Amino acid sequence: MPHDPHGFDGDKDGISCES
C-alpha cells in the first residue's frame, strides 16, 4: 500500500487502498 496524504482508508499513517 502506498502512502496517501489524504488517508482514504484511515487505517494507518495516511495509508490508502485508493491509491
N, C-alpha and C positions, 0 to 999 in steps of 0.2 A: 504493500500500500504506500503510495507517495504522500508526502506531507502536503496538506492543503491549508492555506491561511484562513479559510472560512470554516473548515472543520464541519462539513455537512453531516458526517456520521456522529461527531461529537463524542467518540469513544475514547480517544487519547489526544495527545498534543497536536491538534489540527489534522489528524489523520482522517481521510475521507475515502469512501468506497466510490464516490462520484468521479474522482479523477482517474 
